[in-house]
Amino acid sequence: MTELPVDYSLLSPDFMLDAIESIGIRVDSGLLELNSYENRVFQFLNEDRQRFVVKFYRPVRWSDEQIQEEHDFSLQLKAAEIDVVAPLQFDGRSLFIYQGYRLAIFPSVGGRPIEVDNLDALESVGRNLGRVHQLASQQPFAHRPTLSIAEFVQAPKLILQQNNFVPAHLETAFFNVYDALAKEISLQYKPDDKQLIRLHGDLHAGNILWRDDKVSLLDFDDCRQGPAVQDLWMMLHGESHEQRLQLEVLLEGYEEFCAFDTKQLKLIEPLRAMRMMNYMGWIAKRWHDPAFSRHFSWFTDEQFWQKQVGFLQEQIDNMQKPPLSLIPNY
C-alpha cells in the first residue's frame, strides 16, 4: 500500500490544483468546496468550461485495493446503464496518487436531494436500487469490509471510553444503556451469509440526486457487504403507518428487478441502532480533524450526552416492539 500522510495538512489550494493537473486536466477556475466531512471534495471547471468534482480521500482510512474496488463497483453499475455517479477514467485509471494523497475525478451531476415524502421519487429510488442489488448480488467484494457489530458497536464504545468524551458523571448511565442496546443488537442482528451482498452502504437522501424525474446514486465511499435492507431503511421516516407506505412504494419499484427477502425487515431497528452508535464513534475518531471540532462543537456539550442516554433507551424500546411489516395484502 502507498505510504500516506496522516491528515489533510498539505491540501492547500495550490497543492490540490497541482494534483488535478498531474492527471492531465487543466483547471480554469477556483476550487469550490462541497459538503463532505470524511473526505475533501471540490468542484471546478476545466479549460473547456466543463464542470468536474475532485475527491481527495481521507488518508489511511481505506487501502488502495478497497478504493479501487469501490470504483470498480460503481463503474460496473454505470456500464450496466444504472444511474450512479462513477469516477472518470483517464488512460484506463480512476484512482490517482499525488505526493501520498489519493484522489479521483467525478463528473459534476446536477439535481437536488430527494424528499422522502415524494412517493414518485421513492418508487424511482426503489427501481434504481433493485437494479443495483440485482447486479451486486452476482459476486462479493474481495477487499471491502462486511457490516458488523464489531465495527459499528464495539469499536465506537472503545473510542468513546479511551477519549473521555462522555462527562464523568454521565458515564455510568450512558455506558449502561449503551451496553444494554449492544446486547439487544447481538440478539437481533444475525443476517445469514445468503443475505450479504455488495451495498451502497450509506444510502440516505443526501446521497441521492433527483432530476428530470429520475434519481442518481452517488458517493459509494461506504460501500461494503451487508443485508440488502441496509440500502432501504434510511428512506423510511415518520410513524409506522407512514413507513409502511414508504416501504411499499420502494419495494414496488425494487421488485421489478430484484426479489426482496421480507425476513430482513427485522434487521431495520438493529441497523438503526448500529448507525446511532457508529455515528458517535465516527465523530470521536475524527475529532483531531479541525473540520469536525468546528462543525460538531456540540459533541462536547453535557446536554448532548444527556440526550443520548434517552435516545439509546428509546431505541431499546423500539427494538422490543414487533418489527415493521408490509401493508396487509401487499
N, C-alpha and C positions, 0 to 999 in steps of 0.2 A: 504494500500500500504506500502511496506517495506521502512523503514527510509533509506535515501540515502545520501552519500557525495555530495557536490555541484560541485566538479570538479574532475580532474584526479590526484590530487597531491599525492595520496598514491600509484599510479601504478608504483612502482619500479619493476625491473626485478624479484627480489626475491618474491615480493608480488604476481606478476602475475603467477609465477611458482607454488607458494603455492595454488593459486586459482584453477589452472588447476588440480593439483594433488588432491585437495579436491573432485573432481568429480570421481577420481579413475584412472586417466591417469598419467602414469609416463613419464616425459619428458626427452628425451635423446639428446637434442640439445639446442642451444640458441634460442631466440625469434627473428625472422626476421620481422621487421615492414613492413607492406604493406600500400599501398597508401589509406588513409582514413582520412578525417578531422573530420567528425561528431562523429565517434566512434574511438576506438583504436583497431586495427586489426593486428594480428601477426600470422606468420606461424611457425610451429615447427614439430619436429619428436618425436614419442613416442619410447618406449624401443624396439619395434618391427620394428623400422625404417619406420613406416607408417607416411605419411605427413598429418597434420591437420591444420586448421585455428581456432584461438580463437578470438572472438569478445567481447570486453568489451563495453557495451552500455553506451552512454553518460548519466550521472546521470540526473534525473529529467525530461528529455525530454519526455519519454513515461512511462505509468504506466505498472505494471506487466501484467495486462489484455491486454493492447494494444500490448505488445511484444509477449505474448503468442498467441494472435490472428494472428500476423504476422507469427509466427512459424507454427501454425495450418494450415494456408492458404497454405504455401509452402509445408508442409508435405502432405496436401491433394492433391496438384498438383503432387507431387512426387509419391504418391500412385497410381495415375492415369497414371503413366508412362510418364509424361510430363517432358521434360528436364529442370529441375530447380535445383539450388543448395539449398538444405534444411538443416536445422540444424540436427545434430545427436542426437539420444535419448539414454539416459542411465537410466536403470530402469524405462522406460516409461516417462522420463522427458527430456525436451530440454532447459529449462531456469533454470539457477542456480544463486544463490546469495552467494557471499563471502564477509564478512565484509562490507555489504552495496552495493557492486558493482554487477551489473547484468552481466552475461556472458553466452555465448553459444559456442559450438564447431561445426565446419563445416568440411566436407571433403575438402581437397585441390584439386581443379579441374584444370587440365591443359587446355591450349588454349590461344588464343590471341583475343583482341577486334576485332570486325568485321570492315571491311572497307565499308563505306556506299555506295560506288560506285560499290561494288561487288553484282551484281544482284542475283546471286545464293544464296549468304548469306542472302540477303534481303527476298527472297522468303521463305527461311528456317525460318527466324525470323517471317514472317507473318504466316506460318503454325503453328509454336510453339505457337505464341500469340493467334491465333484463338482457339487452344485447351485450352489455359489458360482462355480466356474470356468465352468460352462455359461453362466451369465448374464454373467460377467466378460468372456468372450471375444467378446461381441457388439459391444463398442465399446472403444476405447482411452482411457486417461487423456489429458487435454489439458494438464494442469499438473504432475502428479506426475512424478518422475524415473523413469528406467529403471535397473534394477540393473546396475551397470557396474564394470569393472576400475578405471577412473579414480577412482571414488568409494570403492570398497571395498578397493583395494590401493595405488594410487599416493598418494592423499591421506593415508591413515594413515601411510605412511612419512615423508612430508614433515613431518607434525605431530610425529612422534617425534623426527626429526632436529632440527627447529627448537627444540624444548623440552628437549632433552638428558635425556630420561628414562632412556635406556639407559646404564648405567655405562660410563665411558670405556674400561675395559679389556675390556669385552664388546662394544663397538660393532662391531668388525671381524667377529667371529664371528656376531653377531646379524644384521647387515645383509647379510652374505654369504649366509646361509641364507635370509633374507627375500627377497633378490633371486633366489635360485635357485628358491624357491617361486613368486614372481611370474612367472618365466619359464615354469614348468610350467603355471601357471594360464592364461597367454596362449596356450599351445599347445592347451589343452583346453577352455577356456570360450569357445565360439563358437556361441551359440544363434542360429538364423536368425529373421528378423522374424516368420515364421509361428508361432513358438513363444512369442512375447511376448504376454502377456495381463495384465489387471489382477489383482493379487495382494493377499492379506493382507500378505505380505512378512516377517512375523516370527512365524510360527505354531509356537511352542514350547508345551510342556504348560501353562505358566503363563498362556497366553492362550486356554485352552480350559477351559470350566467343564462339569462332569459332574453332572447332577442328574436324578432321575426317569428314569434310563436314556436320557437324551438329552444332547447336547452343544450348547453355545452358544459361538460365537467372539466374542471381544472384543478391543478395543484395535487398531483399524486405523490407528494413528498412523504406521506404517512402510509403508503400502500404496504400491505402485509397479508399474510394468511389469516383467515378467520371465518366465522359463520356469515352467511350472506346477509342476515338481518342487521349486521353492523352497518351496512351501507343504506339501510332503510329507516332505522328507528329515529334518527335525528331529524327526519322530516315530520315527525308526529308531535303535535303540540295541543295544549288545551285540555279540556275534560275528556274522560274516557270515551264518551259518545262521539266527540269530535275526532279523537284519534282513530276510532274505528272507521269512521267515514274516510279520513285521510288514507288509512291503510288500504281500504277497499279500492280507492281510486288509484293509489300507487300500484297495487297488485293487478288491477285491470290492465294497465299498460305493461307491467313487468312480465306477466304470464303469457303475453303474446309471443314471447321469445324464450322464456326460461321458467320452468316449474319452481314454485316456492314451497319449501317444506314448512308447513304451519307449526310443526313442533318447535321451530326456532323462536316462536313468539314468546315462549317462557324465558328466553335469554335477554329480552329487552331491558328489564329492570336491573338485572346484574350488570349488563353492559353500561347502562346509565350510571350505576354506582361506580363502576370502574373508571369511567370518564371523569367523574367528580373527583375521585382520589388522585388520578393521574394528573389532572389539571393543577391541583395544589402542588404536587411534586414537581411538575414541569416548571412552574414559576420559581419554586425554591431552587431547583437545579440551575436555572439561568440567572439567578439574582445578581451575579457578578457582572452581567451584561448591563451597561447603563440604560439601554432601551427598556429593560424590564423594571428596574427600580424607578424609572421615570414614569412609565405607563401603568404600573401596578403598585403605586405607592401605598394603596390601601391594604396591601398584603401584610404589612407590619402593624396594622391597627388592631387593638384589642377587640373592637366591635366586630371586625371581620371574623375572628376566630370564635367569638361567642355565637355568631350566626351559623358558622359551620357545624357546631355541635348540634344545633337544631335541624339543619339541613340533612346531616347524616342520619339522625334519628328518624326523620321523616322518610328517608329513603329505605330504612329498615322496615318501617310500617308499610311502605308501598310494595316491598318485596314479599311481604307476608300476605298480601291480597292475591286473589286469583289473577293470573296473567291476562294481558289484553287478548281478546278473541275477536274473530271476524264477526261482522253483522250476520245474524241468523239467516240461513238460506242463501248465503253468498255463493 
